């Protein structure tokens, strides 16, 4: 696990979060290799579509495949910015960390299930079975039942949203700093919550960008997604000092990311 005093300082003393600068950097990162980023998004869409067509088992496959793929843009951007490499294979380097990524994402799923347990209890287990079955009718019926629970659902939703934002950099700590799953979850929680509302603002702006991409004849989304993820990488890199020079002794024995 790489040691980084800037992470410790950010957790202890706080940090500035310059959303506009990060989006500008994300755009600049994208402009250096647009074909690579767009190509990856297309491949990612095809993979997701195929997996989602598989009933029941597809949801379990997603738990394994999604984490390494969701860090793909960040992995590609990091190799591009730190090493000058624009190889297409860089986008799939997240699979080098698949074990810890899977463990972390299963743990986070358990956290969400615990938070949602009152709703699951009230509905029986129809929510879970409907999700894993992929049955549209079952999902629709479950959604109708959920809406009848009113305020309880809202409370659970906001709690899950708070946790999701707090843990959103877990995967980055695994692939870039080689943290194990539990340490990555703990570090993301502490770091993001030092400036939680700035992260919320970033997520909301990203959401508006996604909506704009969809409205732009849908095709705009293949441009928006890599820019947003590259911007998120830029934010993580800046706040944690990912690309800052470290002492030579810190470099000895480290694997390339």
MIDOSE-1310 file (N, C-alpha, C; in nm, 2 decimals, decimal comma, always signed):
residues 257
xxxx	+0,08/-0,12/+0,00/+0,00/+0,00/+0,00/+0,09/+0,12/+0,00; +0,07/+0,21/-0,09/+0,15/+0,33/-0,10/+0,11/+0,43/+0,01; +0,21/+0,49/+0,07/+0,18/+0,58/+0,18/+0,18/+0,72/+0,11; +0,09/+0,81/+0,15/+0,08/+0,94/+0,09/+0,04/+1,04/+0,20
xxxx	+0,13/+1,13/+0,23/+0,11/+1,22/+0,34/+0,00/+1,33/+0,30; -0,01/+1,35/+0,16/-0,11/+1,44/+0,12/-0,25/+1,39/+0,15; -0,28/+1,26/+0,14/-0,41/+1,21/+0,18/-0,43/+1,23/+0,33; -0,33/+1,20/+0,41/-0,35/+1,22/+0,55/-0,38/+1,37/+0,58
xxxx	-0,30/+1,46/+0,52/-0,32/+1,60/+0,54/-0,46/+1,64/+0,50; -0,51/+1,59/+0,38/-0,64/+1,63/+0,33/-0,75/+1,58/+0,43; -0,73/+1,46/+0,49/-0,83/+1,41/+0,59/-0,83/+1,49/+0,72; -0,71/+1,53/+0,76/-0,69/+1,60/+0,88/-0,73/+1,75/+0,87
xxxx	-0,69/+1,81/+0,76/-0,70/+1,96/+0,75/-0,80/+2,01/+0,64; -0,86/+1,91/+0,57/-0,95/+1,95/+0,46/-0,88/+1,99/+0,33; -0,96/+2,02/+0,23/-0,90/+2,05/+0,10/-1,00/+2,13/+0,02; -0,95/+2,20/-0,08/-1,04/+2,27/-0,17/-1,08/+2,18/-0,28
xxxx	-1,20/+2,20/-0,33/-1,26/+2,11/-0,44/-1,30/+2,20/-0,55; -1,22/+2,21/-0,66/-1,25/+2,31/-0,77/-1,32/+2,24/-0,88; -1,45/+2,22/-0,87/-1,53/+2,15/-0,97/-1,50/+2,20/-1,11; -1,51/+2,33/-1,13/-1,49/+2,38/-1,27/-1,36/+2,34/-1,33
xxxx	-1,25/+2,35/-1,25/-1,12/+2,32/-1,29/-1,11/+2,17/-1,33; -1,17/+2,09/-1,25/-1,17/+1,94/-1,28/-1,24/+1,91/-1,41; -1,35/+1,97/-1,43/-1,42/+1,94/-1,56/-1,34/+1,99/-1,68; -1,27/+2,11/-1,66/-1,18/+2,15/-1,77/-1,07/+2,06/-1,79
xxxx	-1,01/+2,01/-1,69/-0,90/+1,91/-1,70/-0,95/+1,78/-1,76; -1,08/+1,74/-1,73/-1,14/+1,62/-1,79/-1,15/+1,64/-1,94; -1,19/+1,75/-1,98/-1,21/+1,78/-2,12/-1,07/+1,77/-2,19; -0,97/+1,83/-2,13/-0,84/+1,83/-2,19/-0,78/+1,69/-2,20
xxxx	-0,81/+1,61/-2,10/-0,76/+1,47/-2,10/-0,83/+1,39/-2,21; -0,96/+1,42/-2,23/-1,04/+1,35/-2,33/-0,99/+1,39/-2,47; -0,95/+1,52/-2,49/-0,91/+1,57/-2,62/-0,78/+1,51/-2,67; -0,70/+1,46/-2,58/-0,57/+1,40/-2,61/-0,59/+1,27/-2,68
xxxx	-0,70/+1,20/-2,65/-0,72/+1,06/-2,71/-0,87/+1,03/-2,72; -0,94/+1,12/-2,79/-1,09/+1,10/-2,80/-1,13/+0,96/-2,86; -1,06/+0,91/-2,96/-1,09/+0,78/-3,02/-1,08/+0,67/-2,91; -0,98/+0,67/-2,83/-0,96/+0,57/-2,73/-1,08/+0,57/-2,63
xxxx	-1,11/+0,69/-2,58/-1,22/+0,70/-2,48/-1,35/+0,66/-2,53; -1,38/+0,71/-2,65/-1,51/+0,68/-2,72/-1,52/+0,53/-2,75; -1,41/+0,47/-2,79/-1,40/+0,33/-2,82/-1,43/+0,25/-2,70; -1,37/+0,29/-2,59/-1,39/+0,22/-2,46/-1,54/+0,22/-2,42
xxxx	-1,60/+0,34/-2,43/-1,74/+0,35/-2,39/-1,83/+0,26/-2,48; -1,80/+0,25/-2,60/-1,87/+0,16/-2,69/-1,86/+0,02/-2,65; -1,73/-0,02/-2,62/-1,71/-0,16/-2,58/-1,77/-0,19/-2,45; -1,77/-0,09/-2,36/-1,83/-0,10/-2,23/-1,98/-0,12/-2,24
xxxx	-2,04/-0,04/-2,33/-2,19/-0,05/-2,35/-2,23/-0,19/-2,40; -2,14/-0,24/-2,50/-2,17/-0,38/-2,55/-2,16/-0,48/-2,44; -2,06/-0,48/-2,36/-2,04/-0,57/-2,26/-2,15/-0,57/-2,16; -2,19/-0,45/-2,12/-2,30/-0,43/-2,02/-2,43/-0,48/-2,08
xxxx	-2,46/-0,46/-2,21/-2,58/-0,50/-2,27/-2,59/-0,65/-2,27; -2,48/-0,72/-2,31/-2,47/-0,86/-2,32/-2,50/-0,92/-2,18; -2,43/-0,87/-2,08/-2,44/-0,92/-1,94/-2,59/-0,91/-1,89; -2,65/-0,79/-1,92/-2,78/-0,76/-1,87/-2,89/-0,85/-1,93
xxxx	-2,85/-0,91/-2,05/-2,95/-1,00/-2,11/-2,95/-1,14/-2,05; -2,85/-1,16/-1,96/-2,85/-1,29/-1,90/-2,93/-1,29/-1,77; -3,04/-1,37/-1,76/-3,13/-1,36/-1,64/-3,06/-1,42/-1,52; -3,09/-1,36/-1,41/-3,04/-1,41/-1,28/-2,88/-1,40/-1,27
xxxx	-2,81/-1,48/-1,34/-2,67/-1,49/-1,34/-2,60/-1,36/-1,38; -2,67/-1,28/-1,47/-2,61/-1,16/-1,51/-2,59/-1,06/-1,40; -2,67/-1,06/-1,30/-2,65/-0,96/-1,19/-2,53/-1,00/-1,11; -2,50/-1,13/-1,10/-2,38/-1,17/-1,02/-2,25/-1,14/-1,11
xxxx	-2,27/-1,16/-1,24/-2,15/-1,13/-1,33/-2,12/-0,98/-1,32; -2,22/-0,90/-1,31/-2,20/-0,75/-1,30/-2,12/-0,72/-1,17; -2,15/-0,79/-1,06/-2,07/-0,76/-0,94/-1,93/-0,79/-0,96; -1,89/-0,88/-1,05/-1,75/-0,91/-1,07/-1,69/-0,82/-1,18
xxxx	-1,76/-0,80/-1,29/-1,71/-0,73/-1,40/-1,72/-0,57/-1,39; -1,83/-0,53/-1,34/-1,85/-0,38/-1,33/-1,74/-0,30/-1,26; -1,69/-0,34/-1,14/-1,59/-0,26/-1,07/-1,47/-0,23/-1,15; -1,40/-0,34/-1,22/-1,28/-0,31/-1,30/-1,31/-0,22/-1,42
xxxx	-1,43/-0,24/-1,47/-1,47/-0,16/-1,59/-1,50/-0,01/-1,56; -1,56/+0,01/-1,44/-1,60/+0,15/-1,40/-1,47/+0,24/-1,37; -1,36/+0,17/-1,34/-1,24/+0,25/-1,32/-1,16/+0,26/-1,45; -1,21/+0,21/-1,56/-1,14/+0,20/-1,69/-1,10/+0,34/-1,74
xxxx	-1,19/+0,44/-1,74/-1,15/+0,57/-1,79/-1,04/+0,63/-1,70; -1,05/+0,62/-1,57/-0,95/+0,67/-1,48/-0,82/+0,60/-1,50; -0,82/+0,47/-1,52/-0,69/+0,40/-1,55/-0,63/+0,45/-1,68; -0,71/+0,46/-1,78/-0,66/+0,51/-1,91/-0,60/+0,65/-1,89
xxxx	-0,68/+0,74/-1,82/-0,63/+0,88/-1,80/-0,50/+0,88/-1,72; -0,49/+0,79/-1,62/-0,37/+0,80/-1,54/-0,25/+0,76/-1,62; -0,26/+0,65/-1,70/-0,14/+0,61/-1,78/-0,11/+0,72/-1,89; -0,21/+0,78/-1,94/-0,19/+0,89/-2,03/-0,12/+1,01/-1,97
xxxx	-0,16/+1,05/-1,85/-0,11/+1,17/-1,79/+0,02/+1,15/-1,72; +0,04/+1,03/-1,67/+0,17/+1,00/-1,59/+0,28/+0,94/-1,68; +0,24/+0,86/-1,78/+0,33/+0,78/-1,86/+0,33/+0,82/-2,01; +0,23/+0,90/-2,05/+0,22/+0,93/-2,19/+0,17/+0,82/-2,27
xxxx	+0,12/+0,71/-2,21/+0,07/+0,60/-2,28/-0,08/+0,61/-2,32; -0,11/+0,58/-2,45/-0,25/+0,59/-2,49/-0,29/+0,45/-2,54; -0,23/+0,34/-2,50/-0,27/+0,21/-2,54/-0,41/+0,18/-2,49; -0,49/+0,11/-2,58/-0,63/+0,08/-2,55/-0,64/-0,01/-2,43
xxxx	-0,54/-0,10/-2,42/-0,54/-0,20/-2,31/-0,54/-0,13/-2,17; -0,49/-0,01/-2,16/-0,49/+0,06/-2,03/-0,62/+0,07/-1,97; -0,73/+0,08/-2,05/-0,86/+0,10/-2,00/-0,91/-0,03/-1,92; -0,84/-0,14/-1,94/-0,88/-0,26/-1,88/-0,79/-0,31/-1,76
xxxx	-0,70/-0,22/-1,72/-0,60/-0,25/-1,62/-0,67/-0,27/-1,48; -0,79/-0,23/-1,47/-0,86/-0,25/-1,34/-0,88/-0,40/-1,31; -0,87/-0,48/-1,41/-0,89/-0,63/-1,39/-0,76/-0,68/-1,31; -0,65/-0,61/-1,31/-0,54/-0,65/-1,23/-0,57/-0,64/-1,08
xxxx	-0,68/-0,57/-1,04/-0,71/-0,55/-0,90/-0,85/-0,61/-0,87; -0,89/-0,71/-0,95/-1,03/-0,76/-0,95/-1,07/-0,81/-0,81; -0,98/-0,88/-0,74/-1,01/-0,94/-0,62/-1,06/-0,84/-0,51; -0,97/-0,74/-0,49/-1,00/-0,64/-0,39/-1,12/-0,55/-0,44
xxxx	-1,13/-0,53/-0,57/-1,24/-0,45/-0,62/-1,38/-0,52/-0,59; -1,38/-0,65/-0,61/-1,50/-0,73/-0,59/-1,53/-0,74/-0,44; -1,43/-0,76/-0,36/-1,46/-0,76/-0,22/-1,52/-0,63/-0,17; -1,46/-0,52/-0,21/-1,50/-0,39/-0,17/-1,65/-0,36/-0,22
xxxx	-1,68/-0,40/-0,34/-1,81/-0,37/-0,39/-1,92/-0,46/-0,33; -1,88/-0,58/-0,29/-1,97/-0,67/-0,22/-2,00/-0,61/-0,08; -1,89/-0,57/-0,02/-1,91/-0,50/+0,12/-2,00/-0,38/+0,11; -1,98/-0,30/+0,00/-2,07/-0,18/-0,01/-2,21/-0,22/-0,04
xxxx	-2,23/-0,33/-0,12/-2,37/-0,37/-0,14/-2,43/-0,42/-0,01; -2,36/-0,49/+0,07/-2,41/-0,53/+0,20/-2,45/-0,41/+0,28; -2,37/-0,30/+0,28/-2,40/-0,18/+0,35/-2,53/-0,12/+0,31; -2,55/-0,12/+0,17/-2,68/-0,06/+0,12/-2,80/-0,15/+0,16
xxxx	-2,77/-0,28/+0,16/-2,88/-0,38/+0,19/-2,92/-0,36/+0,34; -2,82/-0,34/+0,43/-2,85/-0,31/+0,57/-2,93/-0,19/+0,59; -2,89/-0,08/+0,51/-2,97/+0,05/+0,52/-3,11/+0,03/+0,47; -3,12/-0,05/+0,37/-3,26/-0,07/+0,31/-3,33/-0,18/+0,37
xxxx	-3,28/-0,25/+0,47/-3,34/-0,37/+0,53/-3,48/-0,34/+0,59; -3,51/-0,22/+0,64/-3,65/-0,20/+0,68/-3,75/-0,21/+0,57; -3,71/-0,15/+0,45/-3,80/-0,16/+0,33/-3,81/-0,30/+0,28; -3,69/-0,37/+0,28/-3,69/-0,51/+0,23/-3,78/-0,59/+0,32
xxxx	-3,77/-0,57/+0,45/-3,86/-0,64/+0,55/-4,01/-0,62/+0,52; -4,04/-0,49/+0,50/-4,18/-0,46/+0,47/-4,23/-0,52/+0,34; -4,15/-0,53/+0,25/-4,19/-0,58/+0,11/-4,16/-0,73/+0,10; -4,12/-0,80/+0,21/-4,07/-0,94/+0,19/-3,94/-0,93/+0,13
xxxx	-3,90/-1,01/+0,03/-3,78/-1,00/-0,04/-3,80/-0,98/-0,19; -3,92/-0,93/-0,22/-3,96/-0,91/-0,36/-3,86/-0,81/-0,43; -3,81/-0,71/-0,36/-3,72/-0,62/-0,42/-3,59/-0,69/-0,47; -3,53/-0,77/-0,39/-3,41/-0,84/-0,43/-3,44/-0,94/-0,54
xxxx	-3,55/-1,02/-0,52/-3,57/-1,12/-0,62/-3,61/-1,06/-0,76; -3,68/-0,95/-0,75/-3,71/-0,88/-0,88/-3,59/-0,83/-0,95; -3,49/-0,77/-0,87/-3,37/-0,72/-0,92/-3,28/-0,83/-0,99; -3,27/-0,94/-0,92/-3,18/-1,05/-0,97/-3,25/-1,13/-1,09
xxxx	-3,39/-1,13/-1,09/-3,46/-1,20/-1,20/-3,45/-1,12/-1,33; -3,44/-0,98/-1,32/-3,44/-0,90/-1,44/-3,58/-0,89/-1,50; -3,68/-0,94/-1,44/-3,82/-0,94/-1,49/-3,88/-0,80/-1,49; -3,91/-0,74/-1,60/-3,96/-0,61/-1,60/-4,09/-0,59/-1,53
xxxx	-4,18/-0,69/-1,54/-4,31/-0,69/-1,48/-4,29/-0,69/-1,33; -4,20/-0,78/-1,28/-4,17/-0,79/-1,14/-4,11/-0,66/-1,08; -4,02/-0,60/-1,16/-3,96/-0,47/-1,12/-4,07/-0,36/-1,11; -4,16/-0,36/-1,21/-4,26/-0,26/-1,21/-4,36/-0,27/-1,09
xxxx	-4,39/-0,40/-1,06/-4,48/-0,42/-0,95/-4,41/-0,39/-0,81; -4,28/-0,42/-0,80/-4,21/-0,38/-0,68/-4,20/-0,23/-0,67; -4,18/-0,16/-0,78/-4,17/-0,01/-0,77/-4,30/+0,05/-0,72; -4,41/-0,01/-0,77/-4,55/+0,04/-0,72/-4,56/+0,02/-0,57
xxxx	-4,52/-0,10/-0,52/-4,52/-0,12/-0,38/-4,44/-0,03/-0,30; -4,32/+0,00/-0,35/-4,22/+0,09/-0,29/-4,28/+0,23/-0,27; -4,35/+0,28/-0,38/-4,40/+0,42/-0,37/-4,51/+0,43/-0,27; -4,57/+0,32/-0,23/-4,67/+0,33/-0,12/-4,62/+0,35/+0,02
xxxx	-4,48/+0,33/+0,03/-4,42/+0,34/+0,16/-4,38/+0,48/+0,19; -4,39/+0,57/+0,09/-4,37/+0,71/+0,12/-4,24/+0,75/+0,18; -4,26/+0,82/+0,30/-4,15/+0,88/+0,37/-4,04/+0,78/+0,41; -4,07/+0,66/+0,44/-3,97/+0,56/+0,47/-3,87/+0,54/+0,36
xxxx	-3,93/+0,53/+0,24/-3,85/+0,52/+0,12/-3,75/+0,63/+0,10; -3,81/+0,75/+0,12/-3,72/+0,88/+0,10/-3,61/+0,87/+0,20; -3,63/+0,84/+0,32/-3,52/+0,83/+0,42/-3,42/+0,73/+0,38; -3,46/+0,62/+0,34/-3,36/+0,51/+0,30/-3,29/+0,56/+0,17
xxxx	-3,36/+0,63/+0,08/-3,29/+0,68/-0,04/-3,18/+0,78/-0,01; -3,21/+0,88/+0,08/-3,11/+0,98/+0,12/-3,00/+0,92/+0,19; -3,02/+0,82/+0,28/-2,91/+0,75/+0,35/-2,82/+0,68/+0,25; -2,88/+0,61/+0,16/-2,80/+0,54/+0,06/-2,72/+0,64/-0,03
xxxx	-2,79/+0,75/-0,07/-2,72/+0,85/-0,15/-2,60/+0,91/-0,07; -2,62/+0,93/+0,06/-2,51/+0,99/+0,14/-2,39/+0,89/+0,15; -2,42/+0,76/+0,17/-2,32/+0,66/+0,18/-2,25/+0,64/+0,04; -2,33/+0,64/-0,07/-2,28/+0,62/-0,20/-2,17/+0,73/-0,24
xxxx	-2,21/+0,85/-0,20/-2,11/+0,96/-0,23/-1,99/+0,95/-0,14; -2,01/+0,91/-0,01/-1,90/+0,90/+0,08/-1,80/+0,79/+0,04; -1,85/+0,69/-0,03/-1,77/+0,57/-0,06/-1,72/+0,58/-0,21; -1,75/+0,68/-0,28/-1,74/+0,69/-0,43/-1,59/+0,67/-0,48
xxxx	-1,49/+0,70/-0,39/-1,35/+0,69/-0,44/-1,29/+0,56/-0,39; -1,37/+0,47/-0,33/-1,32/+0,34/-0,28/-1,24/+0,27/-0,39; -1,29/+0,25/-0,51/-1,22/+0,18/-0,62/-1,09/+0,25/-0,66; -1,09/+0,38/-0,66/-0,97/+0,45/-0,69/-0,85/+0,42/-0,59
xxxx	-0,89/+0,42/-0,47/-0,78/+0,39/-0,37/-0,73/+0,24/-0,38; -0,81/+0,15/-0,43/-0,76/+0,02/-0,46/-0,67/+0,01/-0,58; -0,71/+0,07/-0,69/-0,63/+0,06/-0,81/-0,51/+0,15/-0,82; -0,52/+0,27/-0,75/-0,41/+0,36/-0,76/-0,31/+0,36/-0,64
xxxx	-0,37/+0,32/-0,52/-0,28/+0,32/-0,40/-0,27/+0,18/-0,34; -0,33/+0,08/-0,41/-0,32/-0,06/-0,37/-0,37/-0,08/-0,22; -0,47/-0,01/-0,18/-0,53/-0,03/-0,05/-0,61/-0,16/-0,06; -0,62/-0,23/+0,05/-0,72/-0,34/+0,05/-0,86/-0,29/+0,06
xxxx	-0,96/-0,37/+0,04/-1,10/-0,33/+0,03/-1,14/-0,25/+0,15; -1,11/-0,30/+0,27/-1,16/-0,23/+0,39/-1,09/-0,10/+0,41; -0,96/-0,09/+0,39/-0,89/+0,03/+0,40/-0,93/+0,14/+0,30; -0,96/+0,09/+0,18/-1,01/+0,18/+0,07/-1,15/+0,24/+0,11
xxxx	-1,24/+0,16/+0,16/-1,37/+0,20/+0,21/-1,35/+0,31/+0,32; -1,27/+0,28/+0,42/-1,25/+0,37/+0,53/-1,19/+0,50/+0,48; -1,09/+0,49/+0,39/-1,02/+0,61/+0,35/-1,11/+0,70/+0,26; -1,19/+0,64/+0,17/-1,28/+0,72/+0,09/-1,39/+0,79/+0,18
xxxx	-1,44/+0,71/+0,28/-1,53/+0,77/+0,37/-1,48/+0,90/+0,44; -1,36/+0,88/+0,50/-1,30/+0,99/+0,57/-1,26/+1,11/+0,48; -1,21/+1,08/+0,36/-1,17/+1,19/+0,27/-1,29/+1,26/+0,21; -1,38/+1,19/+0,16/-1,50/+1,26/+0,10/-1,58/+1,33/+0,20
xxxx	-1,59/+1,28/+0,32/-1,68/+1,35/+0,42/-1,61/+1,47/+0,47; -1,48/+1,49/+0,44/-1,42/+1,62/+0,48/-1,47/+1,74/+0,40; -1,53/+1,71/+0,28/-1,58/+1,81/+0,19/-1,70/+1,75/+0,11; -1,80/+1,69/+0,19/-1,90/+1,61/+0,12/-1,99/+1,69/+0,03
xxxx	-2,02/+1,81/+0,06/-2,11/+1,89/-0,02/-2,05/+1,93/-0,16; -1,92/+1,95/-0,16/-1,85/+1,97/-0,29/-1,86/+1,85/-0,38; -1,85/+1,73/-0,32/-1,86/+1,61/-0,40/-2,01/+1,59/-0,45; -2,10/+1,63/-0,36/-2,24/+1,63/-0,41/-2,26/+1,72/-0,52
xxxx	-2,20/+1,84/-0,52/-2,21/+1,94/-0,63/-2,15/+1,88/-0,76; -2,04/+1,81/-0,74/-1,98/+1,75/-0,86/-2,07/+1,64/-0,92; -2,13/+1,56/-0,83/-2,22/+1,45/-0,88/-2,35/+1,51/-0,95; -2,40/+1,62/-0,89/-2,52/+1,68/-0,95/-2,48/+1,74/-1,09
xxxx	-2,37/+1,81/-1,10/-2,33/+1,86/-1,23/-2,30/+1,75/-1,33; -2,24/+1,64/-1,28/-2,22/+1,53/-1,37/-2,36/+1,47/-1,42; -2,45/+1,47/-1,33/-2,59/+1,42/-1,37/-2,65/+1,51/-1,47; -2,64/+1,64/-1,46/-2,69/+1,73/-1,56/-2,62/+1,71/-1,70
xxxx	-2,49/+1,69/-1,69/-2,41/+1,66/-1,81/-2,46/+1,53/-1,88; -2,49/+1,43/-1,80/-2,54/+1,30/-1,85/-2,68/+1,33/-1,92; -2,76/+1,40/-1,85/-2,89/+1,43/-1,91/-2,88/+1,50/-2,04; -2,79/+1,60/-2,05/-2,76/+1,68/-2,17/-2,71/+1,58/-2,28
xxxx	-2,63/+1,49/-2,24/-2,57/+1,39/-2,34/-2,68/+1,31/-2,40; -2,78/+1,27/-2,32/-2,89/+1,18/-2,36/-2,98/+1,26/-2,45; -3,01/+1,39/-2,42/-3,09/+1,47/-2,50/-3,03/+1,51/-2,63; -2,90/+1,51/-2,64/-2,83/+1,54/-2,76/-2,83/+1,41/-2,85
xxxx	-2,95/+1,37/-2,89/-2,98/+1,26/-2,97/-2,91/+1,13/-2,92; -2,89/+1,12/-2,79/-2,84/+1,01/-2,71/-2,69/+0,99/-2,74; -2,65/+1,01/-2,87/-2,51/+0,99/-2,90/-2,41/+1,08/-2,82; -2,46/+1,19/-2,77/-2,38/+1,28/-2,70/-2,32/+1,22/-2,57
xxxx	-2,39/+1,11/-2,52/-2,35/+1,05/-2,40/-2,21/+0,98/-2,41; -2,17/+0,94/-2,53/-2,04/+0,87/-2,55/-1,93/+0,97/-2,54; -1,96/+1,10/-2,55/-1,86/+1,21/-2,52/-1,86/+1,25/-2,38; -1,99/+1,26/-2,32/-2,00/+1,31/-2,19/-1,94/+1,22/-2,08
xxxx	-1,97/+1,09/-2,10/-1,93/+0,99/-2,00/-1,77/+0,99/-1,97; -1,69/+0,98/-2,08/-1,55/+0,99/-2,05/-1,50/+1,12/-2,00; -1,56/+1,23/-2,04/-1,52/+1,36/-1,98/-1,55/+1,37/-1,84; -1,67/+1,32/-1,80/-1,70/+1,33/-1,65/-1,61/+1,24/-1,57
xxxx	-1,58/+1,12/-1,62/-1,50/+1,02/-1,55/-1,35/+1,07/-1,54; -1,31/+1,14/-1,65/-1,18/+1,20/-1,65/-1,17/+1,31/-1,56; -1,28/+1,39/-1,54/-1,28/+1,50/-1,45/-1,28/+1,45/-1,31; -1,34/+1,33/-1,28/-1,34/+1,27/-1,15/-1,20/+1,22/-1,12
xxxx	-1,13/+1,17/-1,22/-0,99/+1,12/-1,20/-0,91/+1,25/-1,17; -0,93/+1,36/-1,24/-0,85/+1,48/-1,22/-0,87/+1,53/-1,07; -0,99/+1,52/-1,02/-1,02/+1,56/-0,88/-0,95/+1,47/-0,78; -0,96/+1,34/-0,80/-0,89/+1,25/-0,72/-0,74/+1,26/-0,72
xxxx	-0,69/+1,28/-0,84/-0,54/+1,30/-0,85/-0,49/+1,42/-0,78; -0,57/+1,53/-0,80/-0,53/+1,66/-0,74/-0,53/+1,65/-0,58; -0,64/+1,60/-0,53/-0,67/+1,60/-0,39/-0,58/+1,50/-0,32; -0,55/+1,39/-0,38/-0,46/+1,29/-0,31/-0,31/+1,30/-0,35
xxxx	-0,28/+1,39/-0,44/-0,14/+1,40/-0,49/-0,09/+1,28/-0,56; -0,18/+1,22/-0,64/-0,15/+1,10/-0,71/-0,03/+1,11/-0,80; -0,02/+1,22/-0,87/+0,09/+1,24/-0,97/+0,20/+1,32/-0,92; +0,20/+1,35/-0,79/+0,31/+1,43/-0,73/+0,43/+1,34/-0,72
xxxx	+0,55/+1,40/-0,72/+0,67/+1,33/-0,71/+0,69/+1,28/-0,57; +0,72/+1,15/-0,56/+0,75/+1,09/-0,43/+0,90/+1,06/-0,42; +0,94/+1,04/-0,30/+1,08/+1,01/-0,27/+1,12/+0,88/-0,35; +1,24/+0,87/-0,39/+1,29/+0,75/-0,46/+1,26/+0,62/-0,39
xxxx	+1,28/+0,63/-0,25/+1,27/+0,51/-0,17/+1,12/+0,46/-0,18; +1,03/+0,55/-0,20/+0,88/+0,51/-0,21/+0,86/+0,44/-0,34; +0,94/+0,46/-0,44/+0,92/+0,40/-0,57/+0,97/+0,25/-0,57; +1,06/+0,22/-0,48/+1,12/+0,09/-0,49/+1,02/-0,02/-0,45
xxxx	+1,01/-0,12/-0,54/+0,93/-0,23/-0,52/+0,78/-0,21/-0,55; +0,74/-0,09/-0,60/+0,61/-0,07/-0,64/+0,58/-0,12/-0,78; +0,46/-0,18/-0,80/+0,42/-0,22/-0,93/+0,37/-0,10/-1,00; +0,38/-0,10/-1,14/+0,32/+0,01/-1,21/+0,17/+0,00/-1,22
x	+0,10/+0,11/-1,21/-0,05/+0,11/-1,21/-0,09/+0,15/-1,35
